[in-house]
Amino acid sequence: MRFLEQTSLLFANRLAAAGLAIVIGALSARILTPAELGAMVAVVASVALLMRMASLGLGQSAQYFGARERSDETSFGNSLLVCALPLAIVPAVVLTLAERFAGSWVVGADSNARVIFAILMYGIPLSMIHFIASLYSLGRREMRDYMLLSLLPMFASVFVLGYAKLMNLGLQAVIWAWMTQYVVSFAIGLMVLSKKGVHTPVRPLAAAKRLYGYGGRSYLVALAAFAATRLGLVIGVWYTSDAEMGYFAVSRNFADVLLLLYGAVGPLVFSYVSGMTTPDEYHPFIGRVCRVSILAFSGIALLIGCAAPLGVPFVFGADYAGQHVIVWLLLPGLVVSAIQRSLENYLYGRNKQSWLAYSHALSIVLLCAFVALLAPRWGARGLALSTTLSCLGSFAFTAIVAFVTDGLNPVSLVWPRMSDFRLVSHRIQCLGTRVYGRQTD
């Protein structure tokens, strides 16, 4: 399939996933108090961050070598599973042995957060297998497996949360809804990695050196990139109240609809650039992707901002009325972040990701500094503003890295051309024609 066709399919998957995420967030917000929701979000973000720390870059290896399976005529699925299982087991054992200290170290002294973490920490090994299997499917461009991995665990969580809402259950039900999602995601990931490939399988011992080697080079970069997107949710609970964390989480959930388009474009950039060999191929490709993405993201951000004053309380409940200002503060940062992440995927595909660690380190330093300065004074709004400011600084540095390491002109990434406007207009017209045609049929 061509890039735009696969992008459309991935966009449909992201649209469904975003819809389910909104449903999960809305049900959780209506079952829990803002303080309980804030504690829950902080723990879920901590679990995801700890999982990425324990994965040692195997997710990036899975996508990179999955993308090369067709050209190399090799299969890495079983080897990935063998390499991933020890990494998944170790954190579960360590956290079980050190449970008394782990909770306070990760989420502080908050009682709700510590109770939640004591259960959800077992989602770390389960979600790791799911994470690696998802990126492996994406690298191989097996969209059916990727959509199954993306959507089915979320459906399971929605089912449990819907039951909890009908039965007027509380915090414990929401905790088990998340554990259900982790278990289902693990089961599907195990099935995907265990499948027999059509190409010659690489022996685990021979594959381990290649998988851990590429993963090691990508580890700090990938971890720092993920930490930059989640750290605000993790450390926010240290500087502000659980209720403010709940307001921030709901607003972030609403604003994250913007990242739908990134989810349809950015990950595929990695897969496609990995297969390109000359600057005449990959420089124009990433330039157009970034410029068109800026136009699309800005338009979607405008729509989200207009909908926020009524949309946030309508979706999440009256407790969150008036929190649309947090959405407005987040949107510029999310636009910049989406473009940056596409550029990062380009550098991953070019195997020039090492310098990205400095970009994300800068983002983390800026985020921590701004959160410590602004969150105690302005709560959720301070967290949102901190997120946007750190994203701006990180994008500027990433563009410089792409110029220094790969000769990519930063202007070609951000200055739209008339052909870009025509492309966006054409895609909108095609989408409208399809929708109108189906309605008339």
Secondary structure as the mmCIF struct_conf table of DSSP 4:
data_model
#
loop_
_struct_conf.conf_type_id
_struct_conf.id
_struct_conf.beg_label_comp_id
_struct_conf.beg_label_asym_id
_struct_conf.beg_label_seq_id
_struct_conf.end_label_comp_id
_struct_conf.end_label_asym_id
_struct_conf.end_label_seq_id
HELX_RH_AL_P HELX_RH_AL_P1 PHE A 3 ILE A 31
BEND BEND1 LEU A 32 LEU A 32
HELX_RH_AL_P HELX_RH_AL_P2 PRO A 34 SER A 55
TURN_TY1_P TURN_TY1_P1 LEU A 56 GLY A 57
HELX_RH_AL_P HELX_RH_AL_P3 LEU A 58 ALA A 67
TURN_TY1_P TURN_TY1_P2 ARG A 68 ARG A 68
HELX_RH_AL_P HELX_RH_AL_P4 GLU A 69 ASP A 72
TURN_TY1_P TURN_TY1_P3 GLU A 73 GLU A 73
STRN STRN1 THR A 74 SER A 75
HELX_RH_AL_P HELX_RH_AL_P5 GLY A 77 LEU A 97
TURN_TY1_P TURN_TY1_P4 ALA A 98 ALA A 98
HELX_RH_AL_P HELX_RH_AL_P6 GLU A 99 VAL A 107
TURN_TY1_P TURN_TY1_P5 GLY A 108 ALA A 109
HELX_RH_AL_P HELX_RH_AL_P7 SER A 111 LEU A 120
TURN_TY1_P TURN_TY1_P6 MET A 121 TYR A 122
HELX_RH_AL_P HELX_RH_AL_P8 GLY A 123 GLY A 139
TURN_TY1_P TURN_TY1_P7 ARG A 140 ARG A 141
HELX_RH_AL_P HELX_RH_AL_P9 MET A 143 LEU A 166
TURN_TY1_P TURN_TY1_P8 MET A 167 ASN A 168
HELX_RH_AL_P HELX_RH_AL_P10 LEU A 171 SER A 194
BEND BEND2 LYS A 195 LYS A 195
HELX_LH_PP_P HELX_LH_PP_P1 LYS A 196 GLY A 197
BEND BEND3 VAL A 198 HIS A 199
STRN STRN2 THR A 200 PRO A 201
HELX_LH_PP_P HELX_LH_PP_P2 VAL A 202 ARG A 203
HELX_RH_AL_P HELX_RH_AL_P11 PRO A 204 TYR A 239
BEND BEND4 THR A 240 THR A 240
HELX_RH_AL_P HELX_RH_AL_P12 ASP A 242 ALA A 255
HELX_RH_3T_P HELX_RH_3T_P1 ASP A 256 LEU A 259
HELX_RH_AL_P HELX_RH_AL_P13 LEU A 260 SER A 274
TURN_TY1_P TURN_TY1_P9 GLY A 275 GLY A 275
BEND BEND5 THR A 278 THR A 278
HELX_RH_AL_P HELX_RH_AL_P14 PRO A 279 PHE A 316
HELX_RH_3T_P HELX_RH_3T_P2 ALA A 318 TYR A 320
TURN_TY1_P TURN_TY1_P10 ALA A 321 GLN A 323
HELX_RH_AL_P HELX_RH_AL_P15 HIS A 324 GLY A 349
TURN_TY1_P TURN_TY1_P11 ARG A 350 ASN A 351
TURN_TY1_P TURN_TY1_P12 SER A 354 TRP A 355
HELX_RH_AL_P HELX_RH_AL_P16 LEU A 356 TRP A 378
TURN_TY1_P TURN_TY1_P13 GLY A 379 GLY A 379
HELX_RH_AL_P HELX_RH_AL_P17 ALA A 380 ASP A 406
TURN_TY1_P TURN_TY1_P14 PRO A 410 PRO A 410
HELX_RH_AL_P HELX_RH_AL_P18 VAL A 411 VAL A 414
BEND BEND6 TRP A 415 TRP A 415
HELX_RH_AL_P HELX_RH_AL_P19 MET A 418 THR A 440
#
